[in-house]
Amino acid sequence: MASFKKTTLAILLAAVMALPMTLGNPVASKTGHAKASLASVFTPVTEATASPKQPDTAASYPQGPPFVTITVSNHHSNGVFTEHQKAIGTEYPDEVGGMKTPDAMSPRATSEFAVPTGWSGRVAVVEDQPHNAIIGDESLIEANYRIPADDPQHAVFAIDVSYVTGFSLPMTCSCDGAGPVTGCNKDLWYLDTCPAGEDNSQGSCKNPLRDDSNTNTPTNFFLPCKNLAYTYVNDGKAVSFAQCQSGHVSCCIGTDCPAFNGRA
């Protein structure tokens, strides 16, 4: 049986580059936003992923439930707009009950969905303003509940918060029994100015390093969240692997969300 320790972070990064995000024709959502139809899902965490400090086999982790429930809470001062997207391919199932439609969340609102074994996808978030839209530059919750290819014992849940395509709003995610495991609750808009040409004028600051697999340093705008959320393609310390086998994950949008302090 192959050891998880032989599955290096380089495989994770290769997975990032292998899943480019391409935009289709915008279609109108029920809230009047322009909704981007994605042809593929930019998901750094795949069933081939492992971090350097994981136990040797999937059997080393607790077996999770048939479904993992993900709760998203809006702690932002204004409403937010969300869009759920899953990985492309017949091998990836929908969320339980079908994929959620794009929707708005008022302040302090919560939304919940469950994912089955085999699921892989993400949730994009932007502030709910008339001029804003989800077009591929937003903060993302990325996750999957997959059976590792090199040690098929049982499904392992992996999750990260990603600003690798851009930043719209701060987010962190926590797991029952583990506390905050990924994400950055710092408001990058407040800490710095989005450089000219990178503010998409639709609620997000584009990350210029989204396609750069050679760098190991984020740009100044994204630097405060290095190793907490994905701030460049190789920022693999943002990934939480097998810390959420309890079956419930809480993701929070806003600066007052529980802080993730990083991992060694």
N, C-alpha and C positions, 0 to 999 in steps of 0.2 A: 504494500500500500504506500502510495507516494506521501511524503511528508509535506505538510503545509509550509514548513520552513524553507522548502526548496522553491516555493512559489514566491518570487521576489517582488518588491515594489515596482520593478521595471515592467512586470506584466500588467500591473494596474495602470501604469502610465501609457503602455501600448494600447490598452483598452480605451483610454480616453481619446487617443488620436484616431482609433479605429471607428469611433462613433461620432462623426461630425454632425453638427446641427445645420440643417438646411431649411429655409423657410419657403412655404408655399404661398398661395394667394391669400391675402387677408380676407376673412369673412366677418360679417357683423355678429357680435355677441348680443345677448338679450339686454345687456346693460349699455350698449352703444359703443363699447370699445372695439378696436380692431383686434381680432384674435388671430394669432399666427398659427397656421396649420403646419405642424412639424413633420417632416418626412422621416426623421430619425431622432433618437433620443441620446443626448450627450450624458452618458452615465459612466463615471469613472469606476464605480464599484461594480464588479461583475463576479460571477461564480468562480472565476479564476483568481480572484483577488485574495491576498493574505498580507498581513503586516509582519514585520520581522520578529515581533515578540509573541506571536500566537502559539498555543500548544500544538503538538505534532499532528493531531488528527481531528476530524469533525467529532469523533466520539469523545474528545476531551471537553466538548461544550455540552451544556444541557440541551436536551431535545426540546425544541419549541413547539407551540401549539399548531394546529392546522392553519390558522390564520393569525396575522399580526395586525393589530388595530393601531392606526396612526391618528392622533388628535392634533389638530392645528388650531392655535388660539391667537387671536389678534389683540396684542397689547400695544399696538401703535396708536398714536393720538388720533389718527384719521382712519377711515375705512380703507380696506385693501381689496384688490381684485386677484383672484387665483385661477390658475389653469392646471389641470391634471393631464399628464402625458405619459404614455407607457412606451416601452421599447417596441420597436417594429419587428414583427415576426410571429408566426403562428405558435411558436413555442412559448410565448409570453402571454399569460392569461390576463384578463381584465381584472379590475378591482371587484370585490364581492358586490354583486348587484349591478355591475356595469360601471363604466368610467363616469366620474362626476363631471357635470357640465361646468364650463367657466362661470364663476359666480363672484359676487361681492360679499364681503364680510364687514359688518359695522364694528366699531371699537368694542372690545371685550367679547365679541362673538367667538364661538368655537365651531369647528367643523370636524367630522370624524368619518373615516373610511377604513375598510379592512382589506388586506391583500392576502391572497393564497400563496402556497408554495409555488415557486416558478415565476412569480411576478417580478418585474423590474421596471422602474419608471421614476417620475419626478413631479414636483409641484413648483410651478413658477409663480412669483408674487410681485405685485407692483402696487403703489399707492393708488387708490381709487379716485382719480381726478379726470375731468373730461378730456384732457389732452394726452393722458397716459394710455399706454397699450403694452401688451405682452408681444414682443417681436423677436425675442431671442437674446436680450441683453440683461435679463433680470436675475435677482437672487433666486437660488434654487434649493429645494430639498430633494436630494437624490437618494434612492434606496433600492434594495432588492432583497428578496427572500428566496434564495436559490440553493440548490444542492451542489456543493463544490465538485468540480469536474475531476479533481485529482484524489478525492477521498469521499465517495458517495455514501456517507452514513446517514445524514439527515440535513434538512435545510438550515442554513445559517443566515441570520439577518444582518445586513450591512447598510450603513447610512452615512451620509455626509451633508453638510451645508456647503454649497458651492457659489463662489463669486467669480469663477473662472471665465465665464462669458460676460459678466458685468455685475454691478451692484445696484439694487433698487431700495431694499429695506434690510435692516439687521435681523438675523434669525439665529436661534439655537435649538437643539433637540436634546431631550433627556429620555432616559429609559428607566422603567420601574426597577428599583433596586440598585441602579448604577449612577443616578444623577445625570447632570449634563455630560454629553459624550461628543458633541460636535457643534460647530457654529461660533459666531462672533456677534455679540450684542452691541457693538460699537456703531454709532451712526457716522459712517464715513463721509456723508454730505456735510456734517457739522465739523468734522475734524480737518477737512481739507476741501479744496476746490477741484471738481472734476475738470481735467485738462481740456482745453479747446479741441474740438473735433471728436471728443469721446463722450460728451453729454449728448444723448440721443434725443433730447427734448421731449421724451415720452416717459419720463420717470426713472430712467436708468443711466448709469455711467458705464460705458462699454469698457471691457478689459482688453487692452491692446495685446496682451500676452496669451490670449485664448488659444492660439494656434502654435505657440512657441514651446516646443518640447525640450529645448536646450537650456533655458534659463532656470536658475534656482533662487531667484530673488524677485519679489513682486515689485510693481511700480509704487511710487510714494503714496499714491491715493489708497492703494489696497494694503500697504505695509502693516497697518495696525492689526490686521486680521490674519497675518501670516501664521500658518500651522494650526489655526483654529477653524477657519473655513478654507475651501480651495481658493487661493488667490493667484495661482499660476498652475500650469499643467502638472508639474512635479510636486505639488504641495500635498503629499500623501498623508501627512500626519493628521489631516482633517478627517480621515475615515475612521468610523467606529465599526469594528468587526466583531460580531458575536457577543456584544454587550447587551443586546436587547432580546435575548432568548426568552424573556418573561412573556413576550407577546403583546406588550403595549409600549408605544412611543409617544411622547408629547413634544410637539414642535411649537415654538413660540415666536411670534413676530413682534419686534420692538426692542427698545433699549432697556426696558426693565425686566426683560426675560432673564432666567437664571444663567449666570455666566459659565461658560466652558473655559477652563484654565489651561487646556492643552494636555498633551501626553508626551512622555519622554521619547 
